[in-house]
Amino acid sequence: MRNALFALGVMSILWMAFVAVLIAVEKIAPWRSLVTYGTAALLVFIGIVVLVAPTAVPGLTIPGMHDMMMM
């Protein structure tokens, strides 16, 4: 998981912090299985949104890439 946080940190500090908070909550929550499934569902949803509309998720795209894709 540290590798994923490193990659997110290179792309966006805010997204790295968001995922780090999800991991922390997952580790300390008394109802771990519910939080784990909720986190997985949230990350799958975000992944689908990035796949379908990459510009809809701020901080996960290269600035100016939208203009290049329109050419």
Secondary structure, 3 states (H helix, E strand, C coil): CHHHHHHHHHHCHHHHHHHHHHHHHHHHCCCHHHHHHHHHHHHHHHHHHHHHCHHHCCCCCCCCHHHHHCC
